[in-house]
């Protein structure tokens, strides 16, 4: 292990320069290539006056190179959660300039001794072309970095508004050394594979900074699914997977899940709790459940668990925890910018062994018709019903009163109840169950049923994404319910009366166009089968009955992976009104 502020200062001996940094397919980019690439970024940045840079680089290797070049130049990196124009506009006061993947061209370097020279030649050429630099950068020159160099990340906060979290490189350095002490022996020389971006603290630490400081490679590609993981394993051998509960819960149902060879040494998960049944599937397939990491952008990592051993959270080495009188978790950690106690909004119960269990958020309490209700308490109770795998509640704006909406991911039994009894009956069943524990005025009045909850790339459940479940999608349809049975998906879709596609189709007798129904089927199929976006044809297309504004359609999507096709059937009031087969191309 080296200190992060010494990454550009350690001796440039031949052995050290061959230390792996990044695996790009069958190519290994070593420290020589890394330092040469950083030198090119430094030469470019030295020609610019801007001090604060929004770092919007998707390629993790170039991101790491640009990040340390900014540190070396005494400039301040700002890492937005995403690079969408609207999001960057909201943060316009936080940065002076933006760095993207387009600022320097990609380069190709072999894993031979010539890697550093090839990289240096490329970055020098890019620097001369783009920055008119007067001096050629020295690829292996030492560049001192201030250990207290600032870095700003953004989190959504409880309100959903981007919240800046200003940290120092020293805080990240403390955390990567903690990670190495805790799990370095388990990880060993494994390549870090990731399904998470590096624009948030979890991905930044586990995907980029920890391997960089420990001298192990991170993979340049995002790991999308088990078959892709196997390709990366075939190229790199020993691996560790860095992912989120949303991804890890989905993978066991995909081809190749239990056949990864050699098996990853560990699966890391963060961003929220991993469902117990998913943890058990990993334990059955690989002998151990994923290592779940609990923490926040403000605090860094706090605790960990493996659910095949316990559901309680064990503080990470060097972290102290305590419980306030109101149940709030307090943390004292070397990853903070002070030595005192940091109060969180998570409520916990401590056990005799110093471990804790989460009991919801203290900052999610509403008053409905004069009654106070804790949304986490409602969620926890709802999650105990045999029909419910996970539940999230969200306040909804109403014309006359505040409302609560429930977004529920169903168990297999819940999905069966949805198919057999219908959406309305299922919602009534869950309301009756909650009524045994809560005043009826605080119960959810609006329900959406899903195969999975709308976790983002960080494994979080954004308030905006939950609220969006109660609005029509951008394509027009309103998804009331979604359930899975094997390779088949079942939907209840409401057709909004104000749908733009009714205009002119037809005057006086509006009918939903058939092409819209096909488009909806393709889009919903692609949500769960990304390959379905590459349409080869739509076969056996039939339209048997018209669909009027306000109709509630039942849509079934049956996926045949071997034949690369998805059969869809729409029903209206129990009768088929449209059907067809979506055929998609074989991946290139």
RODO-2510 file (C-alpha; in nm, 4 decimals, decimal comma):
residues 588
     n   res          X          Y          Z
     1     x     0,0000     0,0000     0,0000
     2     x     0,1085     0,3543    -0,0710
     3     x    -0,0475     0,6803     0,0420
     4     x    -0,2765     0,8361    -0,2182
     5     x    -0,0817     1,1617    -0,2006
     6     x     0,2335     0,9652    -0,2926
     7     x     0,0897     0,8038    -0,6061
     8     x     0,2889     1,0440    -0,8269
     9     x     0,5917     1,0628    -0,5973
    10     x     0,6982     0,7017    -0,5388
    11     x     1,0252     0,6015    -0,7019
    12     x     0,9909     0,5286    -1,0700
    13     x     1,1943     0,2055    -1,0616
    14     x     1,1297    -0,0620    -1,3221
    15     x     0,9451    -0,2937    -1,0818
    16     x     0,7259    -0,0172    -0,9426
    17     x     0,6360     0,1086    -1,2892
    18     x     0,5108    -0,2378    -1,3851
    19     x     0,2572    -0,2379    -1,1002
    20     x    -0,0852    -0,2964    -1,2617
    21     x    -0,3357    -0,0114    -1,2532
    22     x    -0,6089    -0,0945    -1,5033
    23     x    -0,7112    -0,3958    -1,7095
    24     x    -0,8522    -0,3087    -2,0521
    25     x    -0,9684    -0,6339    -2,2100
    26     x    -0,6513    -0,8378    -2,2545
    27     x    -0,4253    -0,5366    -2,1982
    28     x    -0,2844    -0,4295    -1,8621
    29     x    -0,2126    -0,0600    -1,8172
    30     x     0,0592    -0,0320    -1,5559
    31     x     0,1859     0,2503    -1,3384
    32     x     0,4162     0,3626    -1,6190
    33     x     0,1171     0,4165    -1,8468
    34     x    -0,0738     0,5801    -1,5642
    35     x     0,2004     0,8293    -1,4808
    36     x     0,2611     0,9085    -1,8464
    37     x    -0,1081     0,9744    -1,8953
    38     x    -0,1171     1,1929    -1,5825
    39     x     0,1786     1,3899    -1,7196
    40     x    -0,0228     1,4670    -2,0306
    41     x    -0,3186     1,5846    -1,8240
    42     x    -0,0863     1,8004    -1,6115
    43     x     0,0616     1,9657    -1,9188
    44     x    -0,2881     2,0384    -2,0468
    45     x    -0,4194     2,1731    -1,7156
    46     x    -0,1185     2,3997    -1,6664
    47     x    -0,2253     2,5942    -1,9752
    48     x    -0,5686     2,6689    -1,8272
    49     x    -0,6652     2,9281    -1,5687
    50     x    -0,9692     2,7530    -1,4210
    51     x    -0,9271     2,6375    -1,0615
    52     x    -1,2363     2,4199    -0,9979
    53     x    -1,3111     2,1437    -1,2482
    54     x    -1,6263     1,9367    -1,2782
    55     x    -1,4820     1,5929    -1,3518
    56     x    -1,7281     1,4299    -1,5944
    57     x    -1,5147     1,1488    -1,7314
    58     x    -1,6821     0,8098    -1,7706
    59     x    -1,3667     0,6132    -1,8488
    60     x    -1,2315     0,5087    -1,5045
    61     x    -0,8644     0,5057    -1,6108
    62     x    -0,8749     0,8547    -1,7610
    63     x    -1,0857     0,9678    -1,4664
    64     x    -0,8134     0,8533    -1,2247
    65     x    -0,5426     1,0166    -1,4368
    66     x    -0,7296     1,3476    -1,4597
    67     x    -0,8148     1,3386    -1,0878
    68     x    -0,4524     1,3059    -0,9795
    69     x    -0,3392     1,5595    -1,2390
    70     x    -0,5792     1,8093    -1,0820
    71     x    -0,4375     1,7309    -0,7374
    72     x    -0,0817     1,7698    -0,8687
    73     x    -0,1662     2,1090    -1,0226
    74     x    -0,3217     2,2353    -0,6992
    75     x    -0,6633     2,2534    -0,8637
    76     x    -0,9885     2,1337    -0,7088
    77     x    -1,1867     1,8407    -0,8501
    78     x    -1,5659     1,8555    -0,8281
    79     x    -1,7354     1,5225    -0,8993
    80     x    -2,1026     1,5610    -1,0008
    81     x    -2,3306     1,2621    -0,9504
    82     x    -2,4005     1,2663    -1,3248
    83     x    -2,3160     1,4762    -1,6293
    84     x    -2,6621     1,5553    -1,7651
    85     x    -2,6920     1,9176    -1,8845
    86     x    -2,9681     2,0034    -1,6371
    87     x    -2,7782     1,8606    -1,3408
    88     x    -2,4581     2,0448    -1,4357
    89     x    -2,6586     2,3657    -1,4785
    90     x    -2,7852     2,3279    -1,1210
    91     x    -2,4232     2,3057    -1,0024
    92     x    -2,2930     2,5882    -1,2219
    93     x    -2,1707     2,7920    -0,9244
    94     x    -1,9631     2,5008    -0,7956
    95     x    -1,7096     2,4785    -1,0798
    96     x    -1,5260     2,6948    -1,3325
    97     x    -1,4772     2,4429    -1,6141
    98     x    -1,5721     2,0902    -1,7138
    99     x    -1,3403     1,8025    -1,8051
   100     x    -1,4895     1,5240    -2,0175
   101     x    -1,3676     1,2170    -2,2037
   102     x    -1,3301     1,4361    -2,5115
   103     x    -1,0608     1,6620    -2,3641
   104     x    -0,7863     1,4136    -2,4500
   105     x    -0,8233     1,1334    -2,7044
   106     x    -0,8193     0,7743    -2,5913
   107     x    -0,4912     0,5929    -2,6318
   108     x    -0,3928     0,2309    -2,6661
   109     x    -0,0964     0,0980    -2,4715
   110     x     0,0295    -0,2591    -2,4636
   111     x     0,1196    -0,4410    -2,1465
   112     x     0,4826    -0,4594    -2,2510
   113     x     0,7742    -0,2524    -2,1288
   114     x     0,6843    -0,0036    -2,4009
   115     x     0,3520     0,0847    -2,2353
   116     x     0,4818     0,3941    -2,0641
   117     x     0,6577     0,5178    -2,3754
   118     x     0,3503     0,4576    -2,5908
   119     x     0,1313     0,6358    -2,3392
   120     x     0,3766     0,9226    -2,3109
   121     x     0,3909     0,9635    -2,6870
   122     x     0,0129     0,9738    -2,7100
   123     x    -0,0392     1,2181    -2,4274
   124     x     0,2461     1,4374    -2,5525
   125     x     0,0898     1,4491    -2,8966
   126     x    -0,2501     1,5253    -2,7474
   127     x    -0,1028     1,7943    -2,5269
   128     x     0,0842     1,9595    -2,8146
   129     x    -0,2242     1,9462    -3,0334
   130     x    -0,4793     2,0564    -2,7770
   131     x    -0,2873     2,2756    -2,5384
   132     x     0,0079     2,4094    -2,7433
   133     x     0,2344     2,3163    -2,4551
   134     x     0,5864     2,4566    -2,4848
   135     x     0,7550     2,1774    -2,2886
   136     x     0,7302     1,8011    -2,3243
   137     x     0,5985     1,6445    -2,0027
   138     x     0,8282     1,4083    -1,8198
   139     x     0,6298     1,0880    -1,7768
   140     x     0,7854     0,9748    -1,4514
   141     x     0,8712     1,3061    -1,2852
   142     x     0,7672     1,3264    -0,9213
   143     x     0,4647     1,5459    -0,8613
   144     x     0,4019     1,6212    -0,4921
   145     x     0,0381     1,6318    -0,3834
   146     x    -0,0963     1,8062    -0,0754
   147     x    -0,2480     1,5378     0,1535
   148     x    -0,5185     1,7917     0,2448
   149     x    -0,6113     1,8563    -0,1189
   150     x    -0,9888     1,9174    -0,1373
   151     x    -1,2397     1,7144    -0,3346
   152     x    -1,6153     1,7771    -0,3567
   153     x    -1,8747     1,5082    -0,4236
   154     x    -2,2512     1,5427    -0,4464
   155     x    -2,5282     1,3468    -0,2838
   156     x    -2,9028     1,3890    -0,3200
   157     x    -2,9663     1,4618     0,0475
   158     x    -3,3043     1,4031     0,2100
   159     x    -3,4729     1,6662    -0,0083
   160     x    -3,3466     1,5341    -0,3412
   161     x    -3,1525     1,8578    -0,4045
   162     x    -2,7816     1,8041    -0,4882
   163     x    -2,5851     1,8459    -0,1657
   164     x    -2,2090     1,9165    -0,1764
   165     x    -1,9862     1,7042     0,0468
   166     x    -1,6380     1,8534     0,0691
   167     x    -1,3689     1,6079     0,1716
   168     x    -0,9899     1,5881     0,1614
   169     x    -0,7570     1,3407    -0,0020
   170     x    -0,6369     1,2506     0,3486
   171     x    -0,9872     1,1268     0,4362
   172     x    -0,9922     0,9019     0,1311
   173     x    -0,6403     0,7857     0,2098
   174     x    -0,7477     0,6893     0,5622
   175     x    -1,0404     0,4944     0,4239
   176     x    -0,8524     0,2971     0,1563
   177     x    -0,5993     0,1925     0,4206
   178     x    -0,8890     0,0826     0,6428
   179     x    -1,0318    -0,1213     0,3537
   180     x    -0,6964    -0,2866     0,2957
   181     x    -0,6584    -0,3784     0,6632
   182     x    -1,0115    -0,5189     0,6700
   183     x    -1,0216    -0,7110     0,3406
   184     x    -0,6801    -0,6867     0,1729
   185     x    -0,5928    -1,0482     0,2532
   186     x    -0,9246    -1,1674     0,1064
   187     x    -0,8889    -0,9615    -0,2127
   188     x    -0,5185    -1,0352    -0,2676
   189     x    -0,4102    -0,9699    -0,6260
   190     x    -0,7628    -0,9898    -0,7683
   191     x    -0,8797    -0,7508    -1,0381
   192     x    -1,1657    -0,5268    -0,9225
   193     x    -1,4727    -0,5658    -1,1460
   194     x    -1,7530    -0,3161    -1,0977
   195     x    -2,1119    -0,2536    -1,1995
   196     x    -2,1100     0,0853    -1,0257
   197     x    -1,9887     0,4222    -1,1590
   198     x    -1,6951     0,6027    -1,0003
   199     x    -1,8829     0,9333    -0,9613
   200     x    -2,0058     0,8422    -0,6135
   201     x    -1,8079     0,7615    -0,3011
   202     x    -1,8615     0,3840    -0,3086
   203     x    -1,7488     0,3433    -0,6693
   204     x    -1,4716     0,6015    -0,6260
   205     x    -1,3268     0,4168    -0,3269
   206     x    -1,3775     0,0523    -0,4224
   207     x    -1,3389     0,0775    -0,7991
   208     x    -1,0555     0,3309    -0,8314
   209     x    -0,8772     0,4603    -0,5209
   210     x    -0,8421     0,1417    -0,3164
   211     x    -0,6928    -0,0684    -0,6000
   212     x    -0,4713     0,2227    -0,7080
   213     x    -0,3232     0,2554    -0,3580
   214     x    -0,2972    -0,1225    -0,3095
   215     x    -0,1244    -0,1916    -0,6409
   216     x    -0,3991    -0,4098    -0,7894
   217     x    -0,5816    -0,3539    -1,1175
   218     x    -0,9353    -0,2300    -1,1697
   219     x    -1,1211    -0,3307    -1,4844
   220     x    -1,1915    -0,0537    -1,7316
   221     x    -1,5344    -0,1871    -1,8298
   222     x    -1,8623    -0,1854    -1,6392
   223     x    -1,9711    -0,5380    -1,5443
   224     x    -2,3257    -0,5696    -1,6747
   225     x    -2,4351    -0,9286    -1,6101
   226     x    -2,2943    -1,2773    -1,5359
   227     x    -2,2004    -1,3588    -1,8967
   228     x    -2,0055    -1,0344    -1,9186
   229     x    -1,8460    -1,1053    -1,5814
   230     x    -1,7300    -1,4423    -1,7136
   231     x    -1,5602    -1,2757    -2,0111
   232     x    -1,3768    -1,0414    -1,7732
   233     x    -1,2805    -1,3325    -1,5476
   234     x    -1,1481    -1,5262    -1,8483
   235     x    -0,9216    -1,2308    -1,9291
   236     x    -0,8129    -1,1479    -1,5753
   237     x    -0,8351    -1,4617    -1,3603
   238     x    -0,8842    -1,3804    -0,9930
   239     x    -1,1519    -1,1148    -0,9425
   240     x    -1,3632    -0,9283    -0,6890
   241     x    -1,7017    -0,7789    -0,7850
   242     x    -1,8133    -0,4339    -0,6661
   243     x    -2,1871    -0,3893    -0,7128
   244     x    -2,5188    -0,2751    -0,5632
   245     x    -2,8222    -0,4549    -0,4173
   246     x    -3,0245    -0,3763    -0,7298
   247     x    -2,7700    -0,5453    -0,9584
   248     x    -2,6873    -0,8346    -0,7277
   249     x    -3,0556    -0,9167    -0,6763
   250     x    -3,1098    -0,9359    -1,0521
   251     x    -2,8085    -1,1483    -1,1494
   252     x    -2,9124    -1,4883    -1,0020
   253     x    -3,1981    -1,5102    -1,2536
   254     x    -2,9663    -1,4466    -1,5507
   255     x    -2,7780    -1,7139    -1,7512
   256     x    -2,4360    -1,8092    -1,6196
   257     x    -2,4827    -1,6800    -1,2654
   258     x    -2,3791    -1,9916    -1,0731
   259     x    -2,1134    -2,0923    -1,3274
   260     x    -1,8602    -1,8087    -1,2886
   261     x    -1,5163    -1,9738    -1,3049
   262     x    -1,2997    -1,9121    -1,1170
   263     x    -1,5526    -1,7864    -0,8648
   264     x    -1,4980    -1,4235    -0,7585
   265     x    -1,3167    -1,4032    -0,4265
   266     x    -1,5870    -1,1710    -0,2938
   267     x    -1,8915    -0,9726    -0,3942
   268     x    -1,9165    -0,6263    -0,2372
   269     x    -2,2529    -0,4495    -0,2135
   270     x    -2,3442    -0,0995    -0,0977
   271     x    -2,6140     0,1621    -0,1353
   272     x    -2,8867    -0,0119     0,0624
   273     x    -2,9706    -0,3462     0,2241
   274     x    -2,9446    -0,6566     0,0078
   275     x    -3,2593    -0,8714     0,0202
   276     x    -3,2100    -1,1807     0,2352
   277     x    -3,3203    -1,4210    -0,0379
   278     x    -3,0605    -1,2711    -0,2749
   279     x    -2,7901    -1,3030    -0,0083
   280     x    -2,8875    -1,6679     0,0376
   281     x    -2,8645    -1,7334    -0,3380
   282     x    -2,5045    -1,6066    -0,3405
   283     x    -2,4207    -1,8113    -0,0321
   284     x    -2,5597    -2,1237    -0,2002
   285     x    -2,3723    -2,0587    -0,5254
   286     x    -2,0399    -1,9298    -0,3898
   287     x    -2,0188    -2,0369    -0,0271
   288     x    -2,0641    -1,6890     0,1214
   289     x    -2,3125    -1,4032     0,0962
   290     x    -2,1945    -1,0694    -0,0450
   291     x    -2,0073    -0,8332     0,1846
   292     x    -2,2536    -0,5493     0,2397
   293     x    -2,1058    -0,2094     0,3237
   294     x    -2,3067     0,0472     0,5174
   295     x    -2,2079     0,4140     0,5170
   296     x    -2,2678     0,7489     0,3526
   297     x    -2,0895     1,0131     0,1475
   298     x    -2,0421     1,2200     0,4628
   299     x    -1,9072     0,9421     0,6846
   300     x    -1,7493     0,6981     0,4433
   301     x    -1,7815     0,3309     0,5361
   302     x    -1,9216     0,2599     0,8824
   303     x    -2,0029    -0,1108     0,9073
   304     x    -2,0370    -0,4381     0,7176
   305     x    -2,2231    -0,7681     0,7306
   306     x    -2,2715    -1,1017     0,5561
   307     x    -2,6322    -1,2131     0,5872
   308     x    -2,5481    -1,5845     0,5832
   309     x    -2,3820    -1,5128     0,9187
   310     x    -2,5955    -1,2369     1,0756
   311     x    -2,8339    -0,9563     0,9867
   312     x    -2,6525    -0,7205     1,2267
   313     x    -2,3943    -0,4655     1,1139
   314     x    -2,0384    -0,4949     1,2453
   315     x    -1,8420    -0,1669     1,2657
   316     x    -1,5430    -0,1559     1,0311
   317     x    -1,2045    -0,1723     1,2051
   318     x    -1,1253     0,1639     1,3648
   319     x    -1,4882     0,2865     1,3622
   320     x    -1,6741     0,3551     1,6879
   321     x    -2,0548     0,3674     1,7106
   322     x    -2,3017     0,4614     1,9802
   323     x    -2,6785     0,5184     2,0092
   324     x    -2,8361     0,8494     2,1142
   325     x    -3,1397     0,8627     2,3403
   326     x    -3,3704     0,8979     2,0393
   327     x    -3,2063     0,5990     1,8710
   328     x    -2,9835     0,7969     1,6308
   329     x    -2,6595     0,6304     1,5233
   330     x    -2,3487     0,8315     1,6159
   331     x    -2,0140     0,7573     1,4518
   332     x    -1,6530     0,8405     1,5361
   333     x    -1,4236     0,7653     1,2449
   334     x    -1,0812     0,8472     1,0974
   335     x    -1,2661     0,8967     0,7678
   336     x    -1,4320     1,2133     0,9010
   337     x    -1,2746     1,5595     0,8991
   338     x    -1,2891     1,5835     1,2786
   339     x    -1,2230     1,3595     1,5793
   340     x    -1,5636     1,4056     1,7428
   341     x    -1,8905     1,2161     1,7133
   342     x    -2,0984     1,2526     1,3951
   343     x    -2,4754     1,2139     1,4356
   344     x    -2,6626     1,0433     1,1518
   345     x    -3,0353     1,0312     1,0770
   346     x    -3,0412     0,6507     1,0908
   347     x    -3,2112     0,4925     1,3892
   348     x    -3,0470     0,1794     1,5316
   349     x    -3,0696    -0,0867     1,8010
   350     x    -2,7345    -0,1921     1,9505
   351     x    -2,6686    -0,5470     2,0652
   352     x    -2,4415    -0,6773     2,3397
   353     x    -2,1605    -0,7486     2,0912
   354     x    -2,1367    -0,3883     1,9722
   355     x    -2,3173    -0,4595     1,6475
   356     x    -2,6345    -0,2813     1,5401
   357     x    -2,9496    -0,3208     1,3359
   358     x    -3,1027    -0,0387     1,1346
   359     x    -3,4539     0,0704     1,2335
   360     x    -3,5302     0,3352     0,9724
   361     x    -3,4653     0,7042     0,9251
   362     x    -3,5407     0,9690     1,1858
   363     x    -3,5969     1,2371     0,9217
   364     x    -3,8927     1,0679     0,7473
   365     x    -4,1812     1,1463     0,9789
   366     x    -4,5061     1,2893     0,8396
   367     x    -4,8244     1,4255     0,9951
   368     x    -5,1354     1,3109     0,8072
   369     x    -5,4740     1,4380     0,9265
   370     x    -5,3108     1,5254     1,2575
   371     x    -5,1526     1,1807     1,2987
   372     x    -4,7752     1,1436     1,3012
   373     x    -4,6375     0,8480     1,1091
   374     x    -4,2859     0,7227     1,0471
   375     x    -4,2496     0,6125     0,6858
   376     x    -3,9638     0,3730     0,7758
   377     x    -4,1885     0,2116     1,0370
   378     x    -4,4638     0,1640     0,7794
   379     x    -4,2090     0,0266     0,5287
   380     x    -4,0641    -0,2166     0,7822
   381     x    -4,4086    -0,3475     0,8774
   382     x    -4,5163    -0,3795     0,5141
   383     x    -4,1968    -0,5714     0,4304
   384     x    -4,2974    -0,8403     0,6815
   385     x    -4,6006    -0,9414     0,4765
   386     x    -4,5371    -1,2626     0,2773
   387     x    -4,6380    -1,0858    -0,0450
   388     x    -4,3768    -0,8109    -0,0053
   389     x    -4,0041    -0,8400    -0,0833
   390     x    -3,9267    -0,4692    -0,0400
   391     x    -4,1383    -0,1582     0,0083
   392     x    -4,0754     0,2151    -0,0159
   393     x    -4,3166     0,4928     0,0742
   394     x    -4,3116     0,8411    -0,0696
   395     x    -4,5151     1,1561     0,0046
   396     x    -4,7229     1,2650    -0,2951
   397     x    -4,8474     1,6160    -0,3537
   398     x    -5,2250     1,6422    -0,3537
   399     x    -5,4733     1,9163    -0,4268
   400     x    -5,6180     1,9232    -0,0756
   401     x    -5,4069     1,6971     0,1467
   402     x    -5,0781     1,5178     0,1629
   403     x    -5,0937     1,1631     0,0362
   404     x    -4,8616     0,8662     0,0722
   405     x    -4,7801     0,6313    -0,2141
   406     x    -4,6441     0,2791    -0,1720
   407     x    -4,4065     0,1253    -0,4261
   408     x    -4,3851    -0,2472    -0,3558
   409     x    -4,1546    -0,5145    -0,4961
   410     x    -4,3432    -0,8419    -0,4728
   411     x    -4,2323    -1,1867    -0,3641
   412     x    -4,3221    -1,4885    -0,5751
   413     x    -4,6338    -1,5328    -0,3621
   414     x    -4,7194    -1,1654    -0,4083
   415     x    -4,6752    -1,1902    -0,7843
   416     x    -4,9053    -1,4918    -0,7902
   417     x    -5,1661    -1,3007    -0,5885
   418     x    -5,1400    -1,0088    -0,8300
   419     x    -5,1990    -1,2363    -1,1300
   420     x    -5,4812    -1,4334    -0,9681
   421     x    -5,6670    -1,1661    -0,7691
   422     x    -5,5737    -0,8434    -0,9455
   423     x    -5,4085    -0,5200    -0,8456
   424     x    -5,7009    -0,3648    -0,6576
   425     x    -5,7611    -0,6744    -0,4444
   426     x    -5,3884    -0,7006    -0,3632
   427     x    -5,3760    -0,3369    -0,2484
   428     x    -5,6814    -0,3945    -0,0259
   429     x    -5,5148    -0,7003     0,1286
   430     x    -5,2039    -0,5014     0,2171
   431     x    -5,4050    -0,2083     0,3536
   432     x    -5,6050    -0,4448     0,5783
   433     x    -5,2779    -0,5920     0,7030
   434     x    -5,1354    -0,2479     0,7871
   435     x    -5,4626    -0,1417     0,9517
   436     x    -5,3887    -0,3896     1,2325
   437     x    -5,0880    -0,1754     1,3302
   438     x    -5,1579     0,1834     1,2169
   439     x    -5,4408     0,4358     1,2171
   440     x    -5,6266     0,4066     0,8873
   441     x    -5,5719     0,7759     0,8010
   442     x    -5,1950     0,7247     0,7634
   443     x    -5,2156     0,4208     0,5356
   444     x    -5,1011     0,4478     0,1719
   445     x    -5,3859     0,5313    -0,0622
   446     x    -5,1922     0,4829    -0,3842
   447     x    -5,0067     0,1640    -0,4779
   448     x    -4,7629     0,0610    -0,7461
   449     x    -4,6361    -0,2951    -0,7733
   450     x    -4,2972    -0,3700    -0,9271
   451     x    -4,0635    -0,6619    -0,9900
   452     x    -3,7857    -0,4485    -0,8359
   453     x    -3,7684    -0,1058    -0,6740
   454     x    -3,6200     0,1855    -0,8778
   455     x    -3,2689     0,1849    -0,7275
   456     x    -3,0199     0,4170    -0,8983
   457     x    -2,6596     0,3400    -0,9940
   458     x    -2,5488     0,3928    -0,6343
   459     x    -2,8090     0,1521    -0,5032
   460     x    -3,0133     0,4392    -0,3599
   461     x    -3,3883     0,4935    -0,3842
   462     x    -3,4243     0,8565    -0,4991
   463     x    -3,7423     1,0314    -0,3909
   464     x    -3,7929     1,1528    -0,7478
   465     x    -3,7781     0,7982    -0,8885
   466     x    -4,0328     0,6743    -0,6353
   467     x    -4,2666     0,9660    -0,7059
   468     x    -4,2281     0,9030    -1,0809
   469     x    -4,3863     0,5593    -1,0317
   470     x    -4,7190     0,7422    -0,9875
   471     x    -4,6892     0,9383    -1,3117
   472     x    -4,7021     0,8261    -1,6761
   473     x    -4,3646     0,7270    -1,8177
   474     x    -4,2071     0,9438    -2,0851
   475     x    -4,3359     0,6982    -2,3460
   476     x    -4,6921     0,7690    -2,2292
   477     x    -4,8108     0,4585    -2,0462
   478     x    -4,8699     0,4511    -1,6710
   479     x    -4,7329     0,1324    -1,5129
   480     x    -4,9717     0,0372    -1,2332
   481     x    -4,8302    -0,3062    -1,1610
   482     x    -4,5460    -0,5318    -1,2660
   483     x    -4,4787    -0,8927    -1,1658
   484     x    -4,2452    -1,1678    -1,2768
   485     x    -4,2979    -1,5435    -1,3052
   486     x    -3,9860    -1,7138    -1,4388
   487     x    -3,9044    -1,5596    -1,7773
   488     x    -4,2472    -1,3963    -1,8070
   489     x    -4,3395    -1,0418    -1,7027
   490     x    -4,6944    -0,9253    -1,6303
   491     x    -4,8035    -0,5608    -1,6406
   492     x    -5,1123    -0,3551    -1,5661
   493     x    -5,0919    -0,0409    -1,7825
   494     x    -5,3249     0,2561    -1,7732
   495     x    -5,3688     0,4466    -2,0997
   496     x    -5,3847     0,8173    -2,0038
   497     x    -5,6824     0,9935    -2,1648
   498     x    -5,4576     1,2915    -2,2440
   499     x    -5,2064     1,0803    -2,4384
   500     x    -5,0755     1,2804    -2,7336
   501     x    -5,1145     0,9798    -2,9665
   502     x    -5,4947     1,0127    -2,9550
   503     x    -5,4784     1,3444    -3,1413
   504     x    -5,6174     1,2833    -3,4894
   505     x    -5,6513     0,9052    -3,4349
   506     x    -5,9434     0,9344    -3,4896
   507     x    -6,1562     1,2529    -3,4624
   508     x    -6,4597     1,1779    -3,2485
   509     x    -6,3452     0,8222    -3,1757
   510     x    -5,9929     0,8243    -3,0268
   511     x    -5,8114     0,4890    -3,0472
   512     x    -5,4626     0,3984    -2,9250
   513     x    -5,2468     0,3394    -3,2356
   514     x    -5,1100    -0,0104    -3,2801
   515     x    -4,7580     0,1214    -3,3355
   516     x    -4,7697     0,2732    -2,9844
   517     x    -4,8672    -0,0623    -2,8358
   518     x    -4,5711    -0,2279    -3,0101
   519     x    -4,3388     0,0503    -2,8925
   520     x    -4,4534     0,0093    -2,5319
   521     x    -4,3948    -0,3661    -2,5458
   522     x    -4,0433    -0,3162    -2,6847
   523     x    -3,9521    -0,0541    -2,4251
   524     x    -4,0795    -0,2571    -2,1322
   525     x    -3,9044    -0,5685    -2,2622
   526     x    -3,5775    -0,3741    -2,2946
   527     x    -3,6027    -0,2679    -1,9287
   528     x    -3,5365    -0,6297    -1,8319
   529     x    -3,3711    -0,7668    -2,1477
   530     x    -3,1318    -0,4949    -2,2707
   531     x    -3,0530    -0,6949    -2,5850
   532     x    -3,4152    -0,6465    -2,6948
   533     x    -3,3273    -0,2893    -2,7933
   534     x    -3,1554    -0,4316    -3,1039
   535     x    -3,4764    -0,5197    -3,2902
   536     x    -3,4470    -0,7492    -3,5910
   537     x    -3,8198    -0,7783    -3,6603
   538     x    -4,1681    -0,7854    -3,5101
   539     x    -4,3461    -1,1011    -3,6248
   540     x    -4,7009    -1,2418    -3,6089
   541     x    -4,8437    -0,8989    -3,5327
   542     x    -5,2185    -0,8906    -3,4699
   543     x    -5,4658    -0,6241    -3,3529
   544     x    -5,8004    -0,7694    -3,2508
   545     x    -5,9790    -0,4898    -3,0610
   546     x    -5,9525    -0,1104    -3,0241
   547     x    -5,8087     0,0499    -2,7090
   548     x    -5,9853     0,3637    -2,5849
   549     x    -5,8525     0,6468    -2,3627
   550     x    -5,8415     0,5554    -1,9925
   551     x    -5,8317     0,1811    -2,0561
   552     x    -5,6360    -0,0482    -1,8233
   553     x    -5,4451    -0,3059    -2,0263
   554     x    -5,2873    -0,6284    -1,9101
   555     x    -4,9617    -0,6954    -2,0929
   556     x    -4,7677    -1,0228    -2,0804
   557     x    -4,4057    -1,0435    -2,2023
   558     x    -4,2628    -1,3958    -2,2363
   559     x    -3,8872    -1,4042    -2,2997
   560     x    -3,7252    -1,6921    -2,4916
   561     x    -3,3524    -1,6231    -2,4498
   562     x    -3,2427    -1,9199    -2,6616
   563     x    -3,4412    -1,8015    -2,9645
   564     x    -3,3796    -1,4295    -2,8875
   565     x    -3,7449    -1,3307    -2,8895
   566     x    -4,0089    -1,1807    -2,6612
   567     x    -4,3759    -1,2662    -2,7191
   568     x    -4,6219    -0,9982    -2,6113
   569     x    -4,9973    -1,0191    -2,5540
   570     x    -5,2269    -0,7305    -2,4583
   571     x    -5,5615    -0,8038    -2,2965
   572     x    -5,8507    -0,5688    -2,2296
   573     x    -6,1272    -0,6862    -1,9939
   574     x    -5,9994    -1,0423    -2,0258
   575     x    -5,9952    -1,0493    -2,4073
   576     x    -5,6876    -1,0302    -2,6283
   577     x    -5,6637    -0,7025    -2,8166
   578     x    -5,3102    -0,7209    -2,9623
   579     x    -5,0177    -0,9636    -2,9821
   580     x    -4,6880    -1,0223    -3,1570
   581     x    -4,3293    -1,1462    -3,1269
   582     x    -4,0272    -0,9170    -3,0839
   583     x    -3,7172    -1,0743    -3,2404
   584     x    -3,3833    -0,9212    -3,1466
   585     x    -3,0374    -0,9548    -3,2958
   586     x    -2,7558    -1,1648    -3,1565
   587     x    -2,4972    -0,9478    -2,9737
   588     x    -2,2067    -0,8452    -3,1953
***
